[in-house]
Amino acid sequence: MAYSIAPGSLALSRSVLDRAADRRRDADWLDKAWAAPDTQVAVVIGDKMLVNPERTGLRLLAPAEAPEGARIFLGIDRESGAGQTADGRAVFAVLADGQPDESYAGLREMGVVLDNREAGIAVHVIGLANWHAVHTHCANCGEHTVVVEAGHVRDCPACGAHHFPRSDPAIIVLVTDDQDRALLGRNAAWPEGRYSTLAGFVEPGESLEAAVRREVLEETGVVVGAEIEYAGSQPWPLPSSLMLGFYAKAASTDIEVDADEIAEARWFTREDVRALVEAGTMALPGSISISRRLIEGWYGEDLTGSW
């Protein structure tokens, strides 16, 4: 196999901020950073971010303009040449209450149009927002937890347990056969013509390679051989996944879908994909996804059309 994902093409893997984790426990530094006039604040309600009127980027506020809400320190922009110290400009987020209006947008819509800096801000804060939303109580004793370490830990005041954000590893793989055809599947919940690569969560005690083989076999009945190549990774905080991309070579070609998660799977040549996409009868994942980049890495160039 000689496929690869184009460098810099993974829309959600472009963070440039220094997360400066050593500052999360420094209350004095955080207070000074919040008070600095050039500090920037992203605002999130639920899983929607405040964006500019043109919907081409985030709308980052000064601290004095930010609404009330849980305050999260995201990092330092060391390239800005500004900031409350020589460190650079600080970037925070506020998790606000209420219902988002039309001035807010989700990561699926905005991910592909954000620049490297804002893409990193977005995936960081959306991942934390989703985690905070479902971890309000201690899994050990049930007590309400409190936010500490600038939004990156929740502590239980009753039993002392510390709760940390998690990312669930999931493999996503484009499988090819000896004829260099690509195996793509359609989820049972998707309409006709919508295809993607195969994916699934890594189970406890399982290697990434074992997860690739298991998921492909479970979903399509295809056996993956010894050739498995890592292609790249992308955070997918919808709500809390880390997608680990692979290319793999099939050792069998007979398809038998599980008929539960996967309704249909097929082997496609490049000519098949081009003809179906041009005819509008095949929809591929959006350009924000690592799945699209795996497919284009095999295809050899960018493709048009998406979900």
N, C-alpha and C positions, 0 to 999 in steps of 0.2 A: 504494500500500500504506500502511496506517495501523496496522500491528500493532506491538506492543512487549512486551518482557519486563517484568513487574512489578518495580519497584525493590525491591532487597533480597531477591528471591526465589531468586537463584542461591546454593544452599547452600554452595558451596565458594569463593565469591568475597567473603568477609566478614571478611577479616583486619583486625585493629585494632592489632596489635603493630607497634612501630617496629623494623625489622630491624637498625638500628644497624650497618650494614656497616663503618663506620669503626672499630668496636671489635674486629673479627675478628683483627686483627694485633697487638692490644695485650695481650700475655701477662699483664702485671701486673694490668690491669683485669679480665681474664677470671678470673684466680685469685681476686681479691677478690670478684668477683661469684659465683663458685662457692661461696665460703666463707660468703656471707651467709645467715643463717638463713631469710629469707623468699624466697629464690630458689626457683623451681619447676622441676621436671624431668619431662618426658614420657619414658616408656620405650617402646621399640619393639623387637619381635623379628620379624624378617622384614618383613612388611608389616602387622603387627598392632600395635595400640596398647593399652597398659594402660588399662583403663576402670574406672569405679566399679561397685560391686556391682549397682546398679540399671540399669546400662548406659544411663545418661542423659547421661553426660559422661566426660571423661578423668579418670583418677586421676593427679594431679600430685604428685610426691614432693618432699621436701626433699633437698638434695644428699647428706646423710648417709645417707639411706634408699635412694639410687639404686644399682643394680647396676653392676658393672664393664662397660665397653664404650666404643666410640668416642663421644667427647663432642662435641656440636654446640651452638653458641650460636645460638639462634633469634631473640633480640631483647629489647627492653625494653618492659615494660608501663608506659608513662608516665602512665597514668590511675590507677594503683594508689595513688599517694601514699606508696609505701614503696620500699624498695630499699637497696642497699649504698652508693649515692651519691644525689645529688639527681636522677640520671637516672630513677630508678624501679626497679621490680622486674625482675630479669633472669629470662629463661626459657631453659632449656637442654633438650636431649634426649640420651638415651643409647641407642645402638644395641647392644643386648645380644645375647648368643649364647643358643642353646638352642631349645627348642620352646615356642611359646605355648600356655598352657592356657586354660581358660574365662574367666579374668580379662582376656583380651585380645580385641579385636574389630577388624574391618577398617573401612576408610573407607566402603565401600558401606553397611554397617550403621549406622555412627555419624554419617555426614556430615549427615543431615537433622535429628538431634536435638541437635547441638552448637550452642552459642551462637557469636556472632561471633568472640569471642576464641579459643575452642578450635577452631573450624573453621579459622581461620588457622594455628594451631599445627599442626593435623593435616595439612593439605595441604603445609605447608612440610617437616615432618619425614618424611612418607611419600615425598614426592618425592625428598628427599635420601637416604633409606634405600634406595630402589630404585636410585638412581644409584650409590651406594657398592657395592651388592651386585654390580654387573656391570662396575665399572671398577676392579678391584683391580690391574690390570696396565697398563703403559704401552702405548698403541696405536702408539707410534713405535718402541720397541725391545723391548718385552716384559718389562721389569723390573717388579718389584713396586713399586707406588706407595705414598707415605705421605700421611696426612691432614694438611693444614695449614689455616690461616686458619679455625680453629674449625669445621671440617667442611665448608667450602664450596669447597675446592680440594684436588686430589690432585697431588703433585709426584713426578716421577721422579728418583730419586737418581743414576741412571746417565747419562741424556742431558739432564737439566734441563728436560724438557717440563713444562708446566703443563696440568692437565686440569680443566675447569670443568663444573659440572652443566649439562645442556641440557634445554630444553623443546621438543618437536617440535610445530610449529603444525599444527593440523588444522581444516578448515572443517566446519561442520555447518549445514545449511540446510533451512528449510521453504519449499517451492516451491508457489505457488498459480497457478491459471489464470484466465481471463477470467470464469469462473463462480464464482470465489472458493472453488473446491475445493482441498483440500490434498493434495499428493503424499506418500504414506508408503510405505515399503518394508519388506519382511521379509527379514532376512539368511538365507542358506541354512542356517545352523546353528541357527536358531531354530525353535521349534514353531509350528504353525498358529495364527494369531490374534495373534501378537506383531508389532507394527509400531513403526516409529520414523522420524525424519527421516533424510535422507541425509547422509553424512559421508565424509571422506577426508583424507589427509595432503596438505599443500602440498608440491609438488615443488621441487627447487632451481631458482632463477631464475624462479619463477612467482609472480604476484601473487595475492592472496586472491580477487579477483573471477574471475581466470582459473581458479583451482582450483575455485571454485563451479561454473562452467560445465562444466569438464572432468569433474568427479566426477558431476554429475547426468546428463550425456550418456553417460558410460561405463556407469553403473549402470542407467539406465532408458531411454536413448534420447531423453529429453526435452531440447529446446533451451531454455536460459535466455536471455531477452532482455536489454535494457539495464538493467532495473530490478533492482538488487541493493542492499539496505540492511543495514548493520551493525546488529546487535541487542544484542550484549554478548559478554563472554568469561568463561571459567571454567577454572581449572586442573583438570586431570584426571590426577593423578599415579599412574596405574594402567597403565603405570608412569611415563610422562613426557610427557604431552601437554598442550597448551594449546588448548582448544576455542574457536574463534572463530565465534560464531553469526550467521547471516544470514537475512533473508527475501528471496525472489527471485520474480520473475514469469516464468512460462513463455511462450515464443513458439511452442510446439507442445504438443500433448496426447497424441499417439500414444506408447504405452509399448512398449518392447522391452527387457526386462531382460537383463542380461549372463549370467544363468543360472550364474554362478560365485559371485560374492559375494552378489548379490541374487536370491532365488528368486521373489519376487513384489512387484509395486508396483501401487498403485491410487490413483485420485483419490477423495477422500472429501469429502462435504458435512458440515456440522456436524451435521445430522440423522443422517447415517450413523454418525458417531462416537458421538453420544449413544446411539443405539439399540444399537449393538454393545457399547459399554462397559457399558450397563445390563443387557444380556443376558448379559454375562460371556464373550462370544465374541471380544472384542478386548482385548488387553493393551497398555498404553502404558508407556513408560519410567518408571522411578521418579522421585520428586520431587527426588532429589539431582542429576538430570541436566539440562543445559541443553536437551536435546532436549524434555523434558517442558514446559519453560517456553516454548519456541518454539511448541509445539502449543497450549498454553493461551493464549498471546498471540494466536494466530490465532482460537482458539475463542471467546475473549472472557471466560472465567471458568475457575475451577479445575475439574478433572475428577477423578473417582474412579477407583480401580482402577489397578494397576501390576503390573510384573513381580514 
